[in-house]
């Protein structure tokens, strides 16, 4: 077994792609569940019942972050920005909705959104890697404009 110091850039890019695809897929699924289930009105009512402030504004924002952000994360597009949006949504969910139930997911606790929030933060910091659209687009942009979403490298 090799140490992390000997990992190839391709292995790192593959790991980032796997993380992005799973994270984006989970967020996309939850966004679609809200959109196709109760819609914005039903989601807002559910948020209100859970004590989420500004539920009528939060519902469409959370649905958009889940659906559009999830699809973008899977594609590796605007990964740092989407990752930050995920952290915001998941952080609020962990504290306001799941926090009172404790840690464990089986009890409705904050375990699941907390893990997803940390994964989102990691991807936001690392970027999409070379196997995402951010890298493809960055290669076509002038050097100065290509920093957002580019793979994390030592400078």
N, C-alpha and C positions, 0 to 999 in steps of 0.2 A: 504494500500500500504506500502510495507516495504522499509526501507532505503537501500542504496547500501552496508552499513556495514553488513547487514544481508543476503546478497546474498550468495547462495551456490556456491561452486566451480563448480558444474555441470552447473549452470546457466551461469557462466562466460565462461566456455568451450563451451557451446551452442551458446552464443553470438559471441564468436570468430569464431566458425565454420560458423555461418550465414554470418558474415562479410567476411570471407575468400572465401566462396562459391560465394557470389555475386560479390565481387571484382575480383576473378579469372575468373568468367564467363564473366564479362564485358571485361576484358583484353583479354581473349581467343577469344571472338567474334570479337573484333577489330583486333587482330592479324590474324585471319582467313579471315576477310574481306580484309585485305591487301594482304595476301598470295594468296587467290583464286580469288581476283579481278584483280588487276594489276600485281600481283606477285612482285618479287624484283625489276625488271626493271621499272615497272609502278609506284611502290611506290617510288622508287628513283627519278623518273621524277617529281612526285607530290611534294616530299620533296624539290627538287631543285626549283620548281616553287614557293614554299612557303618561300624560303630563308634559308632552313635548311643547315648548313654547312656540308660538307663531306657526302652528300646525298647518295652516292653509298655505303658508309660504314654504315651509319645510318639505311638505309632501311632493310638490313638483320638482323641487331641487334634488331631493333624495332619489326620486325616480330617474331624473336626468343623469345624475352622477352614476347611478347603477347601470342604466342601459347604455348611455353614450360613453361614459367613462369605462365601463366594462368592455365594450367593443374596442375602444381605443387602446386599452391596456393589452388586450389579446393581440392586437395588431402591432403593438409597440410604438404607438403614436402619442406624442405629448406626455410621455410616461412620468416625468417629474411633476408636472402640473396635475395629472390625473391621480398620481400617488398621494399628493398633498390633499386633493379633494376627498379621496378615500379616507385618509387619516381624520379629516374633519368629521365626515359622516359617521365613521365607525367610533370615533372618540365620543361623540355625543351619544350614540347608541349605547356604548359601554357604560357611560356614567349615568345618564338619565333613565334609560330604559332597563338595562340589565344590572347595573350596579347594586340596587337594593336587594337583589336576589343572591348576592354573594358571587363566588368565583365560578363554580362548576356549571357548564352548559346544560347538563341534565336537569338542573334546578332553575334554569332560566337566567343563569349568571352571566358575567361579562367575559368569560373565557374566550368564546368564539370571536366576538368583535375585537377583543384586545389582540389576539393573535393576528387577525387580518389587518389591524391597524399597524402593528409592528412590521409585518411583511410589506405593507404599503409604504411605510416610511423607508424601509430598506431599498425598495425598488425606486422610490423617488430620489434617494441619494445616489444610487448606483447608475440610474438611467436604464435605457432599454437594452443596452448591449448591441452588438453588431447584427443580431438576428431580428431586429425590429425596424419599423418604418422610420423611426427617428434617425437611425444610422443611415438609411438610404437617402432620406431627405437632407441630412447634414452633409453628405458627400456631394450634394448638388448645390449647396449654398456657399457663399463666400465664407472664409475661415471664421471671421468674427461672429457671424450670425449662427454658426453651427454649434455653439456651446450648449444650448438648451436641448436636453434629451440625448446628447452624445454619450457614448460609453464612458464610464468612469475610468480615468487613466491618471497616472502620476504626472504632474506637470513640472 
